[in-house]
Each structure stands twice: as C-alpha cells, then as structure tokens.
Amino acid sequence: MTSATPQDHRINRRTIIRGAAWSAPVIAVAASAPSAAASPREFRIAPLSDFSATRCVATSAGTARFRVTLRGAAAPVGTPVSLQLPAGLTFTAGGTTANVTTVADGVVNVPAFTVTGPAGSYAITGTVNAQVSPAQVFGDVNPSPGTVTELRRSVGPATTAPTFSTVAMTGITTGTLGAISGDQAATGTVSIGSNAAVIVSPGGSVQIWGNNSGTQAPNHSILAVGGTNVSGVRLVDSWTSVQASNAGAGGVAAGATGAAVYQWYRNGTGTGPLTTTPVTGISGNVIDAQSNDGYSYVLTSAGLYWWANTGATAAATLIAGTAGATQFSSYAVRETAYTFGGAVLMANGSVQTWSTAAHTLTPRAGFPASIRSIEAGPSAVFALTNDGGLYSSGGAFSSSTGGANWTQRATGVSTFNTWSISNYSGGSYINAAGAVTQFFAASASGIAYTTAARALASGVQAVKVFASDGTYLALGSDRRVYAWGGNLDSGGATLPAAVTGISNAIDLNVWGYHQPAGSFYGGGYIITSTTC
C-alpha cells in the first residue's frame, strides 16, 4: 500500500485478522427492571471484551459478554437481561430476541448466534435502563469465501465527478481476504486498479494479479516459491510505487508463525520476473503483516520485525523493546522524495512511532488511554479507543482545533479508515447507528478539520468503510457496495451510490492516489458470496 491507501486495520484491516472490519449493526442489550431495593441509577453495564466471529459460522455462547454491577459490585446471579439482535445476526436457537440472566460476577453471556450479514465490525450495545448510560462491545466479523471482482475508478481532476466500473476476476471463487494497491497507471480514462493485488483462498493459497505484477485482470497467477505454490497463508499485503518512472510492486504473505513469511517483488522496470522468497530471522506467532514501497513488517508475539523488501533475499530485524506490542500501522510514499514510517501500540498501551531507516522508536506523548486500533500516515496518526473516541495527531491538523497534538475528533465511533499525505489527511468513520461521516483536514491549505455526513440508501446501515485519497467505499447492511469520490475540499465530490451489478458483497478493499495538482486515480476489489 502507499500512504494514500488505507491501513486496513486489523483483528485488523485487509488481512485475515485485519480483514475483520468495521460495522455498525447493533445488538441492543437492555436489562429489565432492578429489584425494588435498588435504585435503577445504581446499576451499571459494561463490556468485558471485544469478540470475533466468521460469517455463516455459529459462535459459541459467551462469545459476546457484558458485566452488570450494582453499587459498584457484581450484580446478583439471576438478574434478568433482555437481548435483541440487529439485521444480519440471528440466534442459533432462532429469532432475534432472547431473555437471559446474569451468571457469577455479574456476567451476561450473549447466546450463540450466526452472522448472515456482510463482514464488518458489529457494535453490541448494552443498557441497564433508560436512566443509565449504555455500553458497547465491538465485534469483528471475518468474511466467508466468495468470488472476486475488481473495482476501477475513472481518472479525472477534483472538479470531475468519478464513475466506477467492475471487472470480474477469472477463476477466483473462494477468496476470503486480500490487499490491493495502485498508482497513476491507466487504460484510457480508467484507473488500472490492480497494479498489485492479492487474494487468499481457503488453505492459504495466494492469487496475485496486477499491471505491475505481471498478470492483469481478469487473469491471475499463483504465488509460488521455487515452483511450489505457497500455502498456509493467513495475512497478506501489497504495494506499488507511485514514483513516475517506477513500475515496481511487491508485498508480504504470512502464515501462522514467523517461519512461514514470504516476500514477493517485481523490479521497477515492470518487465522482470516476479520473485518470491522466504523471509528469515522472524520468530513467534504472527499477529499482523504489512508491506510498503521499500520496507515490509511483521508483528509477532516476539515483537515487530522489519526488512528492506526489494532484494532477492530478505532478512528481518527485530525492533528492540516491541515484545508484547498488540498492533501497528505503517506507510510509505515515493514521489519526488521518499517518506516512510509507522506507529506501534506497545504492551503498556503507549504509542511509539518511527520514520528513519534504523527504525528507532520515538514515544508519542499525550496519547489517549485504552486504544483499540491505530492508523498512521506521513502527516497523521489516528487512534480509536474502547469507548468509541476517535483521536488524531500530526501535522495535517496544525490548522485545526487542538493542532498537531492528540485531540478527540469524534465520539461513539465503531470503526474508521483514514489516509494522509503531505500534510493532507482524510477518511471516514461509522457510528453505532451505522451512519457514515467523512472527514478532512489540510494544514498545507489552511483547512481545519471538517466533516460531512455520507448517507447510503434509505434504511441501510454501513458495516465497513475504506478511505483513500479521493476514493471512498462503504459496505452496506444490504450487502451492496457504495462508492463515492472527492475529498471535502474537492468541487467534484460525489455522494455514495451503489456500484452497478454488485450484490451479496461480503468484503472489499480500496486504493487511491492523487497526483500533486493533477488527476485522481482509484479502485479496489469486492468479494461476493451467496447467503448463509
């Protein structure tokens, strides 16, 4: 990915564990009336932990949990609680409502349920009564296997409203997750959206395509080492260079452990062979993997590793002090100058960043507490907290309230996606009601942080968003993909519209690039599947 391409966080964006993704359908949890001896105001309900599920696969009872307290202590066993599921979730026993009671320590175990809606991050809301503030548990839902379609955006200046078209990929019918990156390459007036794209299928095989990768859509090749197809892959990422004379592309594919990490790369002429090689020097269980123009990264239980990713061999280096880190976000862009870096969420909850070849970490002062996810770019770092607070820091916000310091930009956020480049930053987020908000800031132009609502079709909630420089996508609860173009400083900005010919979408991804004082490019991929 480039800096103008989203960080699919991660279970994080754009990989099996990143591909989990963000939503807004809500499970409303309302406790029934308390005993006469207690005032309703003395009850509290709070989340115990995030949950994870896979589309079309039944969860176990207690996958989602709350805790009810009375006067600061655990509520009595047997305190009744009523549950209601939103569209897209159904209790295994049938229906969308259930009455349960608390167990030991005030715990509320949500009964087993199945996700029939699209992949997304579902916000489970709990309410003791109308007089007490509700709580939320966030859950990430991974997609089930499906067919893959490439999405392409028309090329044009900021004042021209973009159009979107699709190309059905040949022979990819069981895609589960992937990554995509692009640049200013185009065919006529349409972006070539797959300059570097990868899709993982069950069993961990990796399908790869793209103009810079040697096989253009609708065709693809299989990632292999020494003539043997790679298998067991659980995480992928890709990059393509936006440097005008550079047609290079590459990426990373990672299995369950550091012994199963692979680099793939094609040189900058765009005509050489695609080379795949194992990455050495990595230990521990893999948590996340990301790849950018110049450097790739893998986070394991042992810490965060990096390596230069444009050679015939690849040897990783461990960043000191990162053991126990829970997530990271990286970026790189190579235009007239080369800029790269990232942020890592340390075991103690602090945020540290890097921006030098030595990958020396620098503490980021003033970070918010209880961070759930982070995204980093050349001019902005974002953090989403467990209570739904969205915070920003970085040079893109120098003209905004709070400036470059950590500043809260929104509340009640269930998920978000961002981009930044050259002191410009933008993105979109979803609240617990499924509503989408687009945002933008540009200190380079003196534009303070600003927002705009982005409604989907009537009655449709957003369950997932992806943002890139000038190209935005949302996955609706109706399993359609909504696309729009333009940042909030663009005269030709459009509103979300369903992509023609796409139904039963379960996952997607986006890329976007805006040439300085030039045209916008963009695209993505969409995974579609049948009903559960």
N, C-alpha and C positions, 0 to 999 in steps of 0.2 A: 504494500500500500504506500501511497505518498502522503504527505502531510495534509493534503486536501481530501484525503479519503478517510472515512470514519474509522474509529478504533473499534470494531465490533466489539466490545467488552464482552464479556467474557463472562456462574458459570458464565462465561464471557462471550462476547460477540464474535461472530464469524468463525468459530470453530466449534467443535462438539461441545466443548464446555463453554466456549464463548457464545456459540450459536444459540444458546438458550435464549434469551432475548426478551424483549420488554413489553409489557402489556398493561391493559387496564381493566379487563373484565374484573368484576369484584365479587368476592364471596362475602355477603353481609352476615355478620355474626352478632346476634342480639341476645343478651341474657335476659331471661324472664325475671319477673318481679322478685326482689330480695325478700328475706324474711321480715316480719313486722318489727323485729328487734333491731334491725339495722336500717339506717337511712340509705336511700339509693345513692346518695353522693359519696358514701363510704366505700362503695365497690369500685374496683378498677380492673381493666382488662388490658393485657399487653402481649406482644408477640414473644414466642420463645426462640424461634429461629426461622431463617428462610427455608423454603422447600424446593425440591427439584422433581420434575416428572417428565415422562416422554409421551408424546401424543399417541393416543389409541392404546396405551398400556395402563392398566388399572394400578393406582397407587395403593400402598398399604395404609390401613387405619393409623392415624397419628403422624402421617407424613407432614401434614399441616397442623400446628398446635398453637394454642394461646395459653395464658395463665391468668386466672381470675383471683384477685385479692380482696380482702375485706379488712378495713382499718390497718392496712399495711402488711397483714399476714395472709397466708393461703386461705382462700375461701373454703368453706366446709365441703367435704366429699358429698356429692349428690346435688350440688347446686345446679338447677336446670338451665340449659342454654339452648336456644333455637338457632339453626343454621339454614342458610339459603344460598344455593349456588347460582352463578350467573349463566347466561347462554354460553355454551361451549364446554361446560363442565356438568357431569351427571354422576350422581352417586351410584356406586356399583350395585347397591340394593334396589336402585330405581328411583326416579324422581329427582327433584332439585331442592327439596327441603327435608330436614331431619331434626328431631329433638334429642339432645344428648344431655349428659350431666358431667360435672367435673369429677375427676379422679383425685388421687393423692396429690398433695401440694398444689391444689387448685388448677391442675392441668385440664385443658379442653382438647380432646383428640378429635379432629375432624374425621368422620368415617371415610372409608376408601371411596375414591372417585376416579373417573376416567375423563381425560381431556379429549373432546371430539372437535374442538375448535382449532385454529391455527397455532403454531408455535408462538410463544410470547411470554411476557412476564406478568403474571396474574397477581393483582393486589387483593389480598384477603383482608377484609375489614371486620373488626370485632367491636361491638358496642354493648356495654353492660346495661345502660338505659339512656334515655334521652338527655339526662342531666349530667352525664359523664362523657368526656371526650373519647372518641373511638380510637382504636389501634389498628395497625395493618401488619400483615405478614406478606412478604413478597415471594412469589414462586416463579421459577424459570421453567418453561416447558420446551423441551427439545423436539424437533420435527421428526415425523416418521418418513420412511423412504418415499421418493417420488421422482417424477420426470423433471428435466431441467430445460428452461427457456432463457435465452439471453435477451436482455433489455438494452435498447440503444436509444440515445437521445440525439435530436437534431443539433447541428452546430450553428451557433449564431451569437451575436453580441447581446449585451444585457438588455437592450431595448426590444429584442425579438422574442416573442413567446415560443418556447420549445415545443416540439412534438415528440412522441415516443412510439417506437416500433419494436417488434419482437422477432427473434429467430429461434425456432425450435431446435435444440441440440439433438443430434442423431445418436441413438444407442445409449443414452444415459437415462435409465428408467428407475434407478434406485439410489438417487442422490440423497444424502442426509445432511450435509453441511458443506461449506466451502468458503472461498475467498475470491475476490476479483479486484483488479487494478487496471488503470488505463491512463492514457496521456492524450496528446493532441493529434494522434493518428485518426484519419477519417477516410471514408469512402464516399466521394461526392460531398454531400452536405450532412452525412450521418456519421456520428462517432463510431469507431470500431471499439466496442465496449469490452472486448475480451483480450486485451493485449497481454494479460497474464491472469488466467483463471484456473481454479482447481476445484474439483468436487470429490468428496469422499463417499464411497458406497459401503454397504454392509460388508464386513470382512476386512475393511481398511484399505481397499484398493483406491488409487487416486487417478481420476481422469483429468487431463490437462489440455487446455487449448488457448489460442490467442495469437494475434498477428506477430507479436514479439517472441512467442513460444514455439513457433514452427508449424502449428496446425490451427487453422482459422475455423471459426464456427461456420456451419453446424457440425464440423468434424472435430475429433479429439484424439489424443494419444493416451497411453497408459504410462504412468511414472514407473521407471524400472532402473535397477542398478545392475550393470553387467549382464543385461539380457534377462534378468529375473524381475518380475513385477513386484513392486513394493507392496507389502500387506501389513495389516495391524495398525494402520494409521488412525489416530483419534483427533488430531488437530492439524490444521493447515493454515497457511497464509501466503500471500503473493505480493510482488511489487513490480512496477515498471518505471523506467526513468522518464522524467518529463524534460530532461535536457534535450535541446533541439536536435543535436547530432547523435544522440544516444538511443539505440533501439534495444538496449539490454532489458532483460527480465529475469526474475528468479523467485525463489520462495523457500518455505520450510514445510516439512511434513514430519509429524512426531507421533510415535506410538506411546505406550503406557509408561515406559521408562527412558532414562537418558541414553540407554544403549540402543534405542530404536529411533534416532533422529536423523533426518536426511535433508541435505541441501540440494536444490535444483537451480540451474543457472544457464543462461544463454548469453553470449557476449554481445557487446554494444553494436556490432555491425548488423545484427538481426539476421544473419545468414549462416552462422556457425551451428554446430550440433548442440542439442540440449544435453547438458551434463548433470547427472545425479550422483551424489557421493554421500557416504555416511559421515556424520559429524562425530568427532572423537572428543573425549575429555569431559563428558557430561555424566553425572551420576544422580541417583534419586528418582522418585516418581514424578512424572511430568504433570504440571498444573496448567501451563499455557505456553503457546509458541507464537511468535510474531516475526515478520520479516519486512525489511525496508531496503531501499536503494542504498547499499553499502554495508549494512550490518543486519544480522539476524539475532534473535534472542529466544531462549527457552528458560522458563521458570520451573524449577523442580523443588522437591522437599529439601534439597541441599542448598538452594539459593538460585540467584539469577545469573545465567551464563550469556556471553556474547561472543560473536566471531565475525570477522570480515567475510562477506559472502559472495565474492566474485572471483574466487580462485578454483583451481582443480581439486584442491583438498580443503578441508575445513576442520579446524581445531578450536574448541571453545575455551573461554577463560571465565572463571567464577569471579563475580564481583564480591569483594570482601564484605562481610557483615550482613549479607542478604538472606542467610538461612532463616527460614520461618516466614519470609515475605509471602503475602497472600495473593497479590496480583500486581500487574504492571501495565504500562501503556507506552508505546514507542512510536517514533515518527522519523521521517527523513524526506528532504526535497532537494533536488539538484537542478537549479535553473542557472542563473549567472554565477551563483555561489552555492556551496553545499552546506546545508543546515541539517543537523540531526540531534536526537536526544530522546529523553523519556522521563517517566516518573514511576516510582515503585512504592507500593504500600507495605511498610515494614511490619514485622511481627508485633511491635508495640503500638501500631495504629498510626504512626507518623508517616509523612510523605517526604521522600527524598528524590532529587532529580539529577540527571546527568546531561552533559552537552559537549563532552570532549572525547577524543579518541581513546584516552586512558579509562574512560567510563568511571571516573571518580564521582562519588555521590556527594551532593550538597543538600543539607536539610532545608526543607521548605517551611519557614516559620509561619505560625498563625493558622495552620490547617484546622479544619473542623474535626470534631470528635465523631467516633462511630461511623467511619466511612465504609460504604457498601461497594462503591465502584469508582474508578478514576479513569480519566481520559486526558492525554497530553498531546500538545502540538507545539509548533515553533513559538507561538505567542500567547498560549493559554493552557492552563491546567484546570480541569473541572473535577469536582468530587460530588457524589451523591451519598447522602447519609442515610442511616437506617430509618430515620423518621421522615424521609422524603424531602429533605432540604437539598437544593442544588446550589453549589458554590463555585465561584470562578476566581482565578488569579492569573496575572500575566499582563504583558504589555498591551495586548489588544484592548484592554479595559481601562487604559490610562485616562481616557476622556469620560469615563463612566463614574457614577457614584461608587465610592469605595476604591476607585483606582485599580492599580495592579495588585493590591493586597487581596487576601481571601475575603470574599464578600458573598453573602447569600443573595441569589438571584431569583429563586422560586421556592415555594413550599408545596407539599402534597404531591411530589413527583414520584411516579412509579418507575420510570425508565427514561433515558435520554440518549442522544448521539450527537457528536459535535465534530467540527473541523476548525482548523486555524492555519494561517499562513501570512507572513509579512505584516504582522500587527492587524490582521483581519481575523475575525472569528464568528462562527455562526453554528446553528444546529436546531434541534427540535426536541421537545420532551412531551411525555404523556402524563396526565394526572390520573388519580384513582378512578375518575369517572370515564376515562377513555378519551378525553379531549386532547387534541394536539395543539401545541404552541410552538411557533417558530421564533427564533431569536437571532440577534445580530449585534455586533459591536466592531468598530474600526477606529482605533486611535490614529491610524495613518491618515484618515479623512476627518478626524474630529467628531465621529459619530458615537454617541453614548449608547449603552445597552438599551435595545428596544425589542419589543415583542409584537407578535400578531397571531391571532387565532387562525387555525387552519382546519376547518371542518371537513369531514368526509361525508359520505351520503347520509341522508336523514336516518337517524336511528342506529347508525353504525359506530361502534367504538373502535379506536385504534388499539392494537395489541403489540405493535412493534414499529419502531421508526429507525430510519437510516438517513444520515445527513452528510452531504459533501458540498464542496464549493459550487453552489449554483444548481445542484440537482438533489432532490429530496424524494424519499419514498416512505410510505406507510402501509402496513398490513392491517386490513380491517377485520373486524369480527365476522363479517360476511365472507371472509376468505377471498376477497379481491385485493389487488394491489393498486394503491393510489399514488400517482406521481405528479410532481409539480416542479417548476423551475424558477430560478431567480432568488437572489438574496434580498434582504429587506431594504437595500439601497438600490435595487435594480428596477428600472422603469418598466421592464417587460416581465416582471414577476407574475406567475400564474397561481391559480388555486388548485388544490388537489382534485384530480379526476381519475376515475378507474381506468386502468390500462385495458385497451380493447382486446378481447379474445382470451383473457386470463380469468379463470375461475378455479375454485378449490386450491388456492395458493396456501401453502403452509410455512414457507420460509423464503427469504430473499436477502439480497445484499446490494450495495450501491458503490459506485465510484464517481468522482467528479473532479474536473480540473478547469481552472480559469486562467488563461494566458494573461499576463500583465497588459492592460489596455487592449485586450483582444477578445477572442471568442470564448464561449463556454462549451465544454465537452462533458459527456457523462454517459452513464449506463449502469448495468448491473446484471444480476441473474435472478430467476424466480424458480422455486421448486413447487410443483403442484402434485397433488395426490388425490386419491379417492376418499370417500367418507369412511369413518371407522366402522 
